[in-house]
Amino acid sequence: MEAPTLAAAQGRALWALLLATLGSVAGQPLGGDPVCTARSLAKYSLSFTGKWSQTAFPKQYPLFRPPAQWSSLLGAAHSSDYSMWRERQYASHGLRDFAERGEAWVLMRELQAAGEQLQSVHEVFSAPAVPSGTGQTSAELEVHARHSLVSFVVRIVPSPDWFVGVDSLDLCDGDQWREQVTVDLYPHDAGTDSGFTFSSPNFATIPQDTVTEITSSSPSHPANSFYYPRLKALPPIARVTLVRLRQSPRAFVPPSLDLASRGNEIMDSLSVPETPLDCEVSLWSSWGLCTGPCGKLGAKSRTRYVRVQPANHGAPCPELEEEAECVPDNCV
């Protein structure tokens, strides 16, 4: 009678060891990422600052219908087995709708599904829209060791499918929470619309492209609203700062979908760099008729017009009219 009892005990011990092993593996991030061992929960204040001014980004700067502004901010605290967006990867349906139209419903459903099925999303947070290119909005969020990464997106308005954001920013440093983190943000293209300018009409990218960063030289088309060939790099169009709050942790409360219901602060006195914008002119027109008296040289002229006015000490416009000597065809 003792053999079966010993075998059963050994079986139970082996099963307990297997469950413990599986549990420890399931609780670790995927892909060999560093494991966060910080204790307790951590609460952070997130401040998003728009730096999209006409001084820093003078080319095609939107002044009306609609003027330059930022959508509401939508983000999540999550583990490494969830990705809201990532460079060189395809945007989800939710990110596409948000980047193109500012609609958050599908992206919210994707976040909810990740939280319920994969248990990879701990908290969803939001911040109200900023009604100008330069301004500030804020939110609070909570992280813990299993969900120490933060991602968010903010749509650039107006734009085809452009946005700024953070992808999987880790607020944990080994066994400690980071006290403060500041990140400069640059425009990204969701890869779902092929428009070149802020006010481009809807023109779907088929097949869909991956998410890419927009730079001063890419896309390398003069019509692009962020094309500044004289710059090595664009100035940051926004900035985010996360500061750890010394407060007791709170229980998770699902966010309201009324993302624009809270107030924000417009900042008019931000220190921004001056980006030079060179004058751009059209091609020359055809030469006009050669006029003048018989037996003498006449004159003909051609013109061009200004396509982009210079700004911030950019190269001035060249002459818009040119004359040349000629022999009159029909002299008088």
N, C-alpha and C positions, 0 to 999 in steps of 0.2 A: 504494500500500500504506500510505502514511502517513495518509491521511484516515480509514480505519477505526480505526487505532490512536489517533489524536487524539480521535475520537468516543467510543471505548471509554473512554479516560482521563477525558474529560469526564463520561461517564455514571457511572463509578465515583465520581468526586468529588461529583457531584450526589446519588448514593445515600448516600454517607457523610454528607453534610450533612443529608439527610432523616432518617437514623437518629439522628444526634446531636440534631437538633431534637426528634424524637419522644421520645428518651430523657430530654432535659431537661424536657419537658412532663410526662412520666409520673412524674418524680421530684418534682414540685411538688405541694403541697396543692391540693385542689379549692376552688372558690368564692372565689378571690382572697384566701385567708388568708395572713398573713405567712409568709415562708419562713424556716425555721430554718437558720442557717449555722454553728451551733456545731460545733466539731470534736470528734472522738472520741465515745465512749459516756459516759453519765453514770449513776451508780448512786445510788438514793435509798432512804432508810428512811421508811416510811409508818407513822404512829401514829394509830390511830382511838380516840377517847375518847368513850364514851357519857356523856351528861349527863341522861339520862332518870330523874329522881328524883321521889319523891312530893312533895317540896317545890316543885319547879319545875312539875310537871304533876299536881296533886292529883286532878283529875277522873277518876273511874273507874280509878284507877291499879291495874294488875293485881298482886295480891299472891299469888295461888296459881292452879294448874291452867290454864295455867302462869303463873308470875310474870313480871314485866317482864324482858326480856332481848333480846339481839341475836343474829342468825344469823351464820354465817361470812361473811366478806367475800370477794367475787369481783370481780376487776378486770382491766384490760388496758392495756398501753402500745400506742398505735396511731396511725395517721395520720388526717387529716381526712376521708378517704373511708369511715370506719367510725364508727358510732354505736351504743353499747350502749343508751342511753336518752336521751330528750330531752323537755323540757316541750312540751306542745301537740302531741306526736306520739304515734302509737299504739304501745303496748308490743308487743314481739315475743312469740312463743310462749315463748321461753326466759325472758324477763323476767317474763311472767305466772306461769309455774310457780314461779319463784324468789320473787316478791313474795307469792304466795298460800300456798305450801307450803314454801318454802325448798329446793326441789329444783333442783339446779344442772346436771343432765345435759344438758338441751336447750340451756341457755344456753352451756354448754361446747362443745357441737357447733356452735352458731352462731359462737362465737369461732374455733374450729378452721377452719370453712369460710371465714371472712373472712381468716384467715391464709394458707390454701392457695390460694384462688381469686383474691382481690384483693391479697394480700400487704400488707394494711393493718394486721394485728395482729402486732406484734413479739414481745410476751411476755404471758403470762397469769400473774397472781399471786393469791394467796389469803392469808387470815389466819383464825385460829380464832375460833369463836364466843365471845361474852361472856355468861356465865350470869346477869347481873344488868343492871339498867338503867344503872347507873353502873359503868364499868370500862374497861379498855383492852386493845387487841390490836394487833399490828404485823405488818408484812411488809416485804420488800425487793423492789425492782423496778429494771429497767434500761430506759433510753430512749436514742434517738439522733436525729440531725437529721431523718430521714425519719419517725420515729415518736416525736414529742415530746409527744403528748397522753396524758393518763391519765384513765380512767373507772373507776368501781367502784360496786357496790351492796351494801347491807346491809339485810336484812329486819328490820322492827320486829316483835317477837314478844311477845304475840299481836297479831294484827291481820288485817283482811280481805285487804288487798293493799297495805299501806303499807310504805314503805322510805325510806332516806336514801341519798345517794350524791353523786358528782361526775360531771359530764358534760364530757368533753373539756377538762380543765384543762391548759393549755400550760405545760410546765416550761422552755421555751426562750424567751429574750428576745433576739431578733436573733441575735447571734453568741456569746451567752453562756448558760450554764445558770443558772437561778435557784438561789440558795443555800438558801432556805427559803420555804415557802409554807404558810399556815394558812388554812383555810376553815371557817366555821361551817356546820353542816348542819341542814336543816329537813325535816319529814316531807313525803313525796310520796305521792300516790295513783296506782297503776298504771292505774286506769280499767277494771279487769276484774271488780271485785266491788263491790257496792253497800252493803256493811255500813257502819254509822255508828259502831260502838263497837269497842273492842279485841276483845271476845269475841263479836262478831256471827257467826251461822251463815253458811255459804256461801250467797251470793245473787248469781249471775252478773249482770254488767251487760250487757244486751242492748238495742241494739247496744253494742259496746265503746266506751268513751270514751277520750279522750287522757290522757296523764300530766299531772297538775296538782299544784301545791304546795298543801298543806293549811295554812290560816292560822287565826288566832284567830276569824275571822268567816266562813270558807268551808271546807266547806259551812256555810251559815247555818241550821243546825238545832240546837236546844238539846240533842238527844240525842247529838250528835257528841262524841266523846271529847276532841277538841282545841278545842271551842267555848268560848272565854273572851271574851265580849263587852266586858269592861272593859279588855282589853288592845288596844293598837294593833297589836302584833305578838307572836308567840310567842317565848319565849326559845329559843336554839338547843338542839336535842335531842341533838346530837352535834357533834364537831369532829374535823377531820383535819389533821395536820401532816406535811409532807414535807420532809425535810432531806437535802441532797446529801451523799453519803459520799465521802470522799477515799481511794478504794481503786482498785486496778486493775480494769478491767472484766472481767466473767466471761462465760463462754459461756452461751447460752440453754439452760435446762433446763426441759422441760415440767413444770407443777405436778402434784402428786398430787391426785386427786379426794377423798382423805380429808381434807376440810376441817376436821374437828373433832379431828384427831389430835394437835395440838400444844397447848402450854400457853398460858395468858394470865394477866393480872394484874387482880385485882378492886381497884378504888379506892373506898374508903368515905369519904374525906375531901375530896371535890371541893367547891369553892366554887360553889354554885348559887343562883340568885335564888329568892325566894319569890313564887310566883304566887298572888294571892288568889282564893279560891273562895267565891262567895256561896252562902248557903243557898237551896235550892229546895224549895218546898212544893207539895202537890197543890191542886186546886180544893176549895172548900168542899163539904162534904156537904149533903144536904137538911136543912132545919130539922126538929128533932124535935117531938114533941107538946107542945102548950102545957099546962102543968100549974099548978094553983093552986086556992085556995078560991073558992067562988061569991061573986060580988059584988066581987071584987078582981082586980087585974091579976095575971096569972101570968107565967111565964117559959118560954122555949124556947131551945134551943141547937143549934149545929152545930159540926162539927170538920173539921180537915184534918190531914195528916200530912207529915213531912219526907221529901222525896225525895232530897235531897243535903245532907249535913252541911257546914257552912262549914269552911274551913281557911285557914291563913296570913292571919289578920286579915280574912277576907272578911266580907260583910254577915251579921249574925246572923239567926237564924230569927225570924219574927214570931210572934204569939200563935197557938196551934193550936186554941183553943176560943173561941167567941164566944156571948154570950147576948143576948137581946132580950126586951123586955116584950111581952105578948100578952094577949088575952082568952081565958080557958079555954073550950074547946069543951064538954068534959064535966066540969063542976066537981063537987066533992064537999063 
